[in-house]
């Protein structure tokens, strides 16, 4: 499978959130860019990455959305453990991982920046310091604090 390239249309979807509401990609990226991060609760690189995204979730210029490949119970426990408060959607085995497959996900975390349209502006897999710094520039909130030791890359 191959990730959608920057500049290509983002595959449309509608997924249910932990609160029971459903959201479409068109709604999520209607007025501002949306950062989508696909993850699994058992993934150590996801556990490392999502708290950095949480720092940027307070931005009004970038919407951060997690897409869990686990069930609601496990996903809630993950959110509680890692302090994640931003919108979390479910793309689990019960639904055949339909959205993950549409986005070519072969490892997690996988991150996309989706511009209104919706169009893919950035796509990357694993932890990428440069990708998170780019999202931080877009959000107006740096993902890393001074003095934090952050690797350049961690494969997913």
KAHU-V300225 format. One record per pair of residues at least 12 apart in sequence whose C-alpha atoms are under 10 Angstrom apart, sorted by the first residue. I is the first residue (numbers start at 1). J is the second residue. D is the distance in Angstrom with one decimal. If there is no record, write none. Layout:
<<I J D> <I J D>>
This chain:
<<1 101 7.9> <1 102 9.1> <1 103 8.4> <1 104 4.8> <1 105 7.0> <1 106 6.8> <2 101 9.5> <2 102 9.5> <2 103 7.6> <2 104 4.9> <2 105 7.5> <2 106 8.2> <3 100 9.9> <3 101 9.5> <3 102 8.8> <3 103 5.7> <3 104 4.8> <3 105 6.7> <3 106 8.8> <3 110 9.1> <3 112 9.3> <3 120 9.9> <3 123 7.0> <3 124 8.1> <3 125 8.9> <4 102 8.9> <4 103 6.4> <4 104 7.2> <4 105 9.7> <4 112 9.0> <4 119 9.6> <4 120 7.1> <4 121 9.6> <4 122 9.0> <4 123 7.2> <4 124 9.7> <5 112 9.8> <5 119 9.5> <5 120 6.7> <5 121 8.0> <5 122 7.5> <5 123 6.7> <5 124 9.5> <6 112 9.1> <6 113 8.9> <6 114 9.2> <6 119 7.7> <6 120 5.0> <6 121 4.7> <6 122 5.3> <6 123 6.6> <6 124 9.9> <7 114 9.6> <7 115 9.4> <7 118 9.8> <7 119 6.1> <7 120 5.5> <7 121 5.8> <7 122 8.3> <8 114 9.9> <8 118 8.9> <8 119 5.8> <8 120 5.6> <8 121 8.0> <8 122 10.0> <9 114 9.0> <9 115 9.5> <9 117 7.7> <9 118 6.2> <9 119 4.5> <9 120 6.1> <9 121 9.4> <10 25 8.4> <10 26 9.5> <10 102 9.4> <10 103 8.1> <10 112 9.3> <10 113 9.6> <10 114 7.1> <10 115 8.9> <10 116 9.7> <10 117 8.3> <10 118 5.6> <10 119 5.0> <10 120 5.4> <10 121 9.1> <11 25 8.2> <11 26 9.9> <11 99 8.2> <11 102 6.5> <11 103 6.8> <11 118 8.3> <11 119 8.7> <11 120 9.0> <12 24 7.2> <12 25 5.8> <12 26 7.2> <12 99 8.4> <12 102 8.7> <12 103 9.6> <12 118 8.2> <13 25 5.6> <13 26 8.1> <13 98 8.8> <13 99 6.5> <13 102 8.8> <14 26 8.8> <14 27 9.3> <14 28 10.0> <14 89 9.3> <14 90 10.0> <14 91 9.8> <14 99 8.5> <15 67 8.8> <15 88 9.6> <15 89 6.0> <15 90 6.4> <15 91 6.9> <15 95 9.9> <15 98 9.7> <15 99 8.3> <16 67 9.8> <16 88 8.6> <16 89 5.6> <16 90 5.9> <16 91 8.1> <17 66 9.6> <17 67 8.9> <17 68 9.6> <17 72 8.8> <17 87 7.2> <17 88 5.6> <17 89 4.1> <17 90 6.0> <17 91 9.4> <18 68 9.9> <18 71 9.5> <18 72 6.3> <18 73 9.1> <18 75 8.3> <18 76 7.7> <18 87 8.1> <18 88 6.3> <18 89 6.3> <18 90 7.2> <19 72 9.6> <19 87 9.1> <19 88 8.8> <19 89 9.0> <20 72 10.0> <20 89 9.3> <20 90 9.9> <21 89 9.3> <22 89 8.2> <22 90 9.7> <23 87 9.9> <23 89 8.1> <25 114 8.9> <25 116 9.5> <25 117 9.7> <25 118 7.5> <26 114 9.9> <26 116 7.7> <26 117 7.5> <26 118 6.5> <27 116 9.4> <27 118 9.6> <28 63 7.5> <28 64 9.2> <28 65 8.4> <28 114 9.1> <28 115 9.8> <28 116 8.7> <28 118 9.2> <29 62 9.1> <29 63 7.9> <29 113 9.6> <29 114 6.7> <29 115 6.3> <29 116 5.0> <29 117 7.5> <29 118 6.4> <29 119 9.1> <30 114 9.9> <30 115 8.3> <30 116 5.3> <30 117 7.2> <30 118 7.6> <31 61 9.0> <31 62 9.6> <31 63 9.7> <31 115 8.8> <31 116 6.3> <31 117 9.3> <32 60 8.5> <32 61 6.1> <32 62 6.2> <32 63 7.2> <32 114 8.8> <32 115 6.8> <32 116 6.1> <32 117 9.8> <32 118 10.0> <33 60 10.0> <33 61 7.1> <33 62 5.3> <33 63 6.4> <33 64 8.8> <33 113 6.7> <33 114 5.5> <33 115 4.5> <33 116 6.0> <33 117 9.5> <33 118 8.7> <33 119 9.3> <33 120 9.7> <33 121 9.0> <33 135 9.7> <33 138 8.5> <33 139 9.2> <34 61 8.8> <34 62 5.6> <34 63 4.5> <34 64 5.8> <34 65 7.0> <34 112 8.1> <34 113 5.8> <34 114 5.2> <34 115 6.6> <34 116 8.2> <34 118 9.4> <34 120 9.8> <34 121 9.9> <34 135 9.6> <34 139 10.0> <35 53 8.9> <35 56 9.9> <35 57 9.4> <35 62 7.0> <35 63 6.1> <35 64 4.8> <35 65 6.0> <35 66 8.3> <35 111 7.0> <35 112 5.6> <35 113 4.5> <35 114 6.2> <35 115 8.9> <35 120 9.9> <35 121 9.8> <35 122 9.1> <35 123 9.8> <35 132 10.0> <35 135 7.7> <35 139 9.9> <36 63 8.5> <36 64 6.2> <36 65 5.0> <36 66 5.8> <36 67 7.0> <36 88 9.7> <36 89 9.9> <36 109 9.9> <36 110 8.1> <36 111 5.6> <36 112 5.1> <36 113 6.4> <36 114 7.5> <36 123 9.5> <37 49 9.4> <37 50 8.2> <37 53 8.9> <37 64 7.9> <37 65 6.4> <37 66 4.9> <37 67 5.9> <37 68 8.4> <37 88 9.5> <37 108 8.4> <37 109 6.4> <37 110 5.6> <37 111 4.5> <37 112 6.5> <37 113 8.9> <37 123 9.9> <37 124 9.6> <37 125 9.4> <38 50 10.0> <38 65 8.8> <38 66 6.0> <38 67 4.6> <38 68 6.0> <38 69 7.3> <38 88 9.8> <38 89 9.4> <38 90 9.7> <38 91 8.9> <38 99 9.6> <38 100 7.5> <38 103 9.6> <38 105 8.0> <38 107 8.9> <38 108 6.2> <38 109 5.5> <38 110 5.2> <38 111 6.5> <38 112 8.7> <38 125 9.3> <39 66 7.2> <39 67 6.2> <39 68 5.2> <39 69 6.1> <39 70 8.4> <39 75 9.7> <39 91 9.7> <39 100 9.7> <39 105 9.8> <39 107 8.5> <39 108 5.2> <39 109 4.9> <39 110 7.0> <39 111 9.1> <39 126 10.0> <39 156 9.6> <40 67 8.6> <40 68 5.8> <40 69 5.3> <40 70 6.1> <40 71 9.7> <40 74 9.4> <40 75 8.3> <40 78 9.2> <40 92 9.6> <40 107 9.4> <40 108 6.8> <40 109 7.6> <41 68 7.6> <41 69 7.9> <41 70 6.9> <41 71 9.5> <41 74 7.0> <41 75 6.5> <41 76 9.6> <41 77 8.7> <41 78 6.0> <41 79 8.9> <41 108 9.9> <42 70 9.2> <42 74 9.4> <42 78 8.8> <43 107 9.5> <43 108 7.2> <43 109 7.9> <43 156 7.8> <44 108 9.6> <44 109 9.4> <44 156 8.3> <45 108 7.7> <45 109 6.8> <45 126 7.0> <45 127 6.7> <45 154 6.9> <45 155 7.5> <45 156 5.9> <46 108 6.8> <46 109 5.3> <46 110 8.9> <46 126 8.1> <46 127 7.9> <46 156 7.7> <47 78 8.4> <47 79 9.8> <47 81 9.4> <47 82 7.2> <47 109 9.1> <48 82 9.0> <48 109 9.7> <48 127 8.2> <48 154 9.6> <49 109 7.7> <49 126 8.7> <49 127 6.3> <49 128 8.9> <49 129 9.6> <49 132 9.0> <49 154 9.6> <50 66 8.4> <50 79 9.3> <50 82 7.8> <50 83 9.0> <50 84 7.3> <50 86 10.0> <50 109 8.8> <50 127 9.7> <51 79 9.6> <51 82 6.5> <51 83 7.0> <51 84 6.7> <51 85 9.7> <51 143 9.0> <52 84 9.7> <52 132 8.0> <52 136 9.6> <52 142 9.0> <52 143 5.3> <52 144 7.0> <52 145 9.7> <53 65 9.2> <53 66 9.3> <53 84 8.7> <53 86 9.0> <53 132 7.7> <53 135 8.7> <53 136 8.7> <53 142 9.7> <53 143 6.7> <53 144 9.7> <54 82 9.3> <54 83 7.8> <54 84 6.0> <54 85 7.1> <54 86 6.9> <54 143 8.4> <55 84 9.4> <55 86 10.0> <55 136 9.0> <55 139 9.9> <55 141 7.4> <55 142 7.7> <55 143 5.9> <55 144 8.4> <55 145 9.9> <56 86 9.7> <56 132 9.3> <56 135 8.0> <56 136 6.5> <56 137 9.7> <56 138 9.4> <56 139 6.3> <56 140 8.0> <56 141 5.6> <56 142 7.1> <56 143 6.2> <56 144 9.8> <57 84 9.3> <57 85 8.2> <57 86 6.3> <57 87 9.2> <57 136 9.8> <57 139 8.2> <57 141 8.8> <57 143 9.8> <58 85 9.7> <58 86 8.6> <58 139 8.5> <58 140 9.7> <58 141 8.2> <59 136 9.2> <59 138 9.1> <59 139 5.4> <59 140 6.9> <59 141 6.9> <60 139 7.3> <60 140 9.0> <61 138 7.1> <61 139 5.4> <61 140 7.7> <61 141 9.9> <62 113 9.2> <62 114 9.8> <62 115 9.7> <62 135 8.0> <62 136 8.9> <62 137 9.9> <62 138 6.7> <62 139 5.1> <62 140 8.7> <62 141 9.8> <63 86 8.5> <63 87 8.8> <63 113 9.6> <63 114 9.7> <63 139 8.4> <64 85 9.9> <64 86 6.4> <64 87 7.1> <64 88 9.0> <64 113 9.2> <64 135 9.6> <64 139 9.6> <65 85 9.8> <65 86 6.3> <65 87 5.1> <65 88 5.8> <65 89 7.4> <65 111 9.9> <65 112 9.9> <66 84 9.3> <66 85 9.9> <66 86 7.3> <66 87 6.3> <66 88 4.6> <66 89 6.1> <66 90 8.5> <66 109 9.8> <66 111 9.3> <67 87 8.6> <67 88 5.7> <67 89 4.7> <67 90 5.7> <67 91 6.4> <67 92 9.2> <67 99 9.0> <67 100 8.6> <67 109 9.7> <67 110 9.7> <67 111 9.9> <68 88 6.9> <68 89 6.1> <68 90 5.0> <68 91 5.8> <68 92 7.0> <68 97 9.7> <68 100 9.4> <68 108 10.0> <68 109 9.9> <69 89 8.9> <69 90 6.3> <69 91 5.0> <69 92 4.6> <69 93 7.0> <69 94 9.7> <69 95 9.8> <69 96 9.8> <69 97 7.0> <69 99 9.7> <69 100 8.0> <69 108 9.4> <70 89 9.9> <70 90 6.9> <70 91 7.1> <70 92 5.1> <70 93 7.3> <70 94 9.3> <70 97 9.6> <71 90 7.0> <71 91 8.2> <71 92 6.0> <71 93 8.0> <71 94 8.4> <72 88 9.6> <72 89 9.0> <72 90 7.1> <72 91 9.8> <72 92 8.8> <75 88 8.4> <75 89 9.3> <75 90 8.3> <76 88 9.1> <103 123 9.8> <105 125 8.4> <106 125 8.7> <106 156 9.2> <107 125 6.9> <107 126 7.4> <107 155 8.6> <107 156 5.6> <108 124 9.7> <108 125 6.5> <108 126 6.1> <108 127 8.9> <108 155 8.5> <108 156 5.0> <109 124 8.6> <109 125 6.0> <109 126 5.1> <109 127 7.0> <109 128 9.9> <109 154 9.9> <109 155 8.7> <109 156 5.8> <110 123 7.5> <110 124 5.7> <110 125 4.2> <110 126 5.9> <110 127 8.1> <110 128 9.8> <110 156 7.9> <111 123 5.8> <111 124 5.3> <111 125 6.2> <111 126 8.0> <111 127 8.7> <111 128 9.2> <111 131 8.4> <111 132 9.2> <112 124 6.6> <112 125 8.8> <112 131 9.3> <112 135 9.8> <113 131 9.3> <113 134 9.6> <113 135 7.8> <113 138 9.9> <122 134 9.3> <122 135 9.4> <125 153 9.7> <125 154 9.1> <125 155 7.2> <125 156 6.5> <126 153 7.2> <126 154 5.7> <126 155 4.4> <126 156 4.0> <127 151 8.5> <127 152 7.9> <127 153 5.3> <127 154 4.8> <127 155 6.2> <127 156 6.9> <128 150 9.7> <128 151 8.1> <128 152 6.0> <128 153 4.7> <128 154 6.8> <128 155 8.5> <128 156 10.0> <129 143 9.1> <129 144 9.1> <129 150 7.3> <129 151 6.8> <129 152 5.0> <129 153 6.2> <129 154 8.9> <130 152 7.2> <130 153 8.5> <131 152 9.8> <131 153 9.7> <132 144 8.7>>
